[in-house]
């Protein structure tokens, strides 16, 4: 998912350079949404691994 976020970010930067403001804005918004979803999954995965480790030591 982070890969897709970076792809849309690059697409937004290229579109902005060529003056396609609407496309650049849409691609940047998609990249931002995908990035925050990735961060949420990262935090959730980290918390679940901590919970599983604490259950395994009892």
C-alpha distances in whole Angstrom, upper triangle without the diagonal:
4,5,5,6,9,10,11,12,14,15,17,19,20,21,23,25,26,27,25,24,23,20,19,19,17,15,15,15,11,10,11,10,7,8,10,8,6,10,11,10,11,14,15,14,16,19,19,20,23,24,24,26,28,29,30,32,35
4,5,5,6,9,10,10,12,14,15,17,18,20,21,23,25,26,24,23,23,20,18,19,17,14,14,14,12,9,10,11,7,6,9,9,6,9,12,11,10,14,15,15,16,19,20,20,23,24,25,26,29,30,30,32,35
4,5,5,6,9,10,11,12,14,15,17,18,20,21,23,24,23,23,22,19,18,19,17,14,14,15,12,10,12,13,9,9,13,12,10,13,15,14,14,17,19,18,20,23,23,23,26,28,28,29,31,33,33,35,38
4,5,5,6,8,10,10,12,14,15,16,18,20,21,22,20,20,19,16,15,16,14,11,11,12,9,7,10,11,7,9,12,11,10,13,15,15,15,19,19,19,21,24,24,25,27,29,29,31,33,34,35,37,40
4,5,5,6,9,10,11,12,14,15,16,19,20,21,19,18,18,15,13,14,12,9,9,10,7,4,7,8,5,6,9,10,9,11,14,14,14,17,19,19,20,23,24,24,27,28,29,30,33,34,35,37,39
4,5,5,6,9,10,11,12,14,15,17,19,20,18,18,18,16,13,14,14,10,10,12,10,7,9,11,9,8,12,13,11,13,16,16,16,19,21,21,22,25,26,26,28,30,31,32,34,36,36,38,41
4,5,5,6,9,10,11,12,14,16,17,18,17,17,17,14,12,14,13,9,10,12,10,8,11,13,10,11,15,15,14,16,19,19,19,22,24,23,25,28,28,29,31,33,33,35,37,38,39,41,44
4,5,5,6,9,10,10,12,14,15,16,14,14,13,10,9,10,9,5,6,9,7,5,9,10,9,10,13,14,14,16,18,19,20,22,24,24,26,28,29,30,32,34,34,36,38,39,40,42,45
4,5,5,6,9,10,11,12,14,15,14,14,14,11,9,10,10,7,6,9,8,5,8,11,10,10,13,15,14,16,18,19,19,22,24,24,25,28,29,30,32,34,35,36,38,40,40,42,45
4,5,5,6,9,10,11,13,14,13,14,15,12,9,12,12,9,9,12,11,9,12,15,13,13,17,18,17,19,22,22,22,25,27,27,28,31,32,32,34,36,37,38,40,42,43,44,47
4,5,5,6,8,10,11,12,11,12,12,9,7,10,10,7,8,11,10,9,12,15,14,15,18,19,18,21,23,24,24,27,28,29,30,33,34,34,36,38,39,40,42,44,44,47,49
4,5,5,6,9,10,10,9,9,9,7,4,7,8,5,5,9,9,8,11,13,14,14,17,18,19,20,23,24,24,26,28,29,30,32,34,35,37,38,39,41,43,44,45,47,50
4,5,5,6,9,10,10,10,12,10,7,9,11,9,8,12,13,11,13,16,16,16,19,21,20,22,24,25,25,28,30,30,31,34,35,36,38,40,41,42,44,46,46,48,51
4,5,5,6,9,9,10,12,10,8,11,13,10,11,14,15,13,16,19,18,19,22,23,23,24,27,28,28,31,33,33,34,37,38,38,40,42,43,44,46,48,49,51,53
4,5,5,6,5,7,9,6,5,9,10,9,10,13,14,13,16,18,18,19,22,23,24,25,28,29,29,31,33,34,35,37,39,40,42,43,44,45,48,49,50,52,55
4,5,5,6,6,9,8,5,8,11,10,10,13,15,14,16,18,19,19,22,24,24,25,28,29,30,32,34,34,35,38,39,40,42,44,45,46,48,50,51,52,55
4,5,8,9,12,11,9,12,14,13,13,17,18,17,19,22,22,22,25,27,27,28,30,32,32,34,36,37,38,40,42,42,44,46,47,48,50,52,53,54,57
4,6,9,11,10,9,13,15,14,15,18,19,18,21,23,24,24,27,28,28,30,33,34,34,36,38,39,40,42,44,44,46,48,49,50,52,54,55,57,59
4,6,9,9,8,11,13,13,14,17,18,18,20,22,23,24,26,28,29,30,32,34,34,36,38,39,40,42,44,45,47,48,50,51,53,54,55,57,60
4,6,6,6,9,10,11,12,14,16,16,18,20,21,22,24,26,27,28,30,32,33,35,36,37,39,41,42,43,45,47,48,49,51,53,54,56,58
4,6,5,6,9,10,10,12,14,15,16,18,20,21,22,24,25,27,29,30,31,33,35,36,37,39,40,42,43,45,46,48,50,51,52,54,56
4,5,5,6,9,10,11,12,14,15,17,18,20,21,23,24,26,27,29,30,32,33,35,36,38,39,41,42,44,45,47,48,50,51,53,55
4,5,5,6,8,10,11,12,14,15,16,18,20,21,22,24,26,27,28,30,32,33,34,36,37,39,41,42,43,45,47,48,49,51,54
4,6,5,6,9,10,10,12,14,15,16,18,20,21,22,24,26,27,29,30,31,33,35,36,37,39,41,42,43,45,47,48,50,52
4,6,5,6,9,10,10,12,14,15,17,18,20,21,23,24,26,27,29,30,32,33,35,36,38,39,41,42,44,45,47,49,51
4,5,5,6,9,10,11,12,14,16,17,18,20,21,23,24,26,27,29,30,32,33,35,37,38,39,41,42,44,45,47,49
4,5,5,6,9,10,11,12,14,15,16,18,20,21,22,24,26,27,28,30,31,33,35,36,37,39,41,42,43,45,48
4,5,5,6,9,10,10,12,14,15,16,18,20,21,23,24,26,27,29,30,31,33,35,36,37,39,41,42,44,46
4,5,5,6,9,10,11,12,14,15,17,19,20,21,23,24,26,27,29,30,32,33,35,36,38,39,41,43,45
4,5,5,6,8,10,11,12,14,15,17,18,20,21,22,24,26,27,28,30,32,33,35,36,37,39,41,43
4,6,5,6,9,10,10,12,14,15,16,18,20,21,22,24,26,27,29,30,31,33,35,36,37,39,42
4,6,5,6,9,10,11,12,14,15,17,18,20,21,23,24,26,27,29,30,32,33,35,36,38,40
4,5,5,6,9,10,11,12,14,16,17,18,20,21,23,24,26,27,29,30,32,33,35,37,39
4,6,5,6,9,10,11,12,14,15,16,18,20,21,22,24,26,27,28,30,31,33,35,37
4,5,5,6,9,10,10,12,14,15,16,18,20,21,23,24,26,27,29,30,32,34,36
4,5,5,6,9,10,11,12,14,15,16,18,20,21,23,24,26,27,29,30,32,34
4,5,5,6,9,10,10,12,14,15,16,18,20,21,22,24,26,27,28,31,33
4,5,5,6,9,10,10,12,14,15,16,18,20,21,22,24,26,27,29,31
4,5,5,6,9,10,11,12,14,15,17,18,20,21,23,25,26,28,30
4,5,5,6,9,10,11,12,14,15,17,18,20,21,23,24,26,28
4,5,5,6,8,10,10,12,14,15,16,18,20,21,22,25,27
4,5,5,6,9,10,11,12,14,15,17,19,20,21,23,25
4,5,5,6,9,10,11,12,14,15,17,19,20,22,24
4,5,5,6,9,10,11,12,14,15,17,18,20,22
4,5,5,6,9,10,10,12,14,15,16,19,21
4,6,5,6,9,10,11,13,15,16,17,20
4,5,5,6,9,10,11,13,14,16,18
4,5,5,6,9,10,11,12,15,16
4,5,5,6,9,10,11,13,15
4,5,5,6,9,10,11,13
4,5,5,6,9,10,12
4,5,5,6,9,11
4,5,5,7,9
4,5,6,7
4,6,6
4,6
4
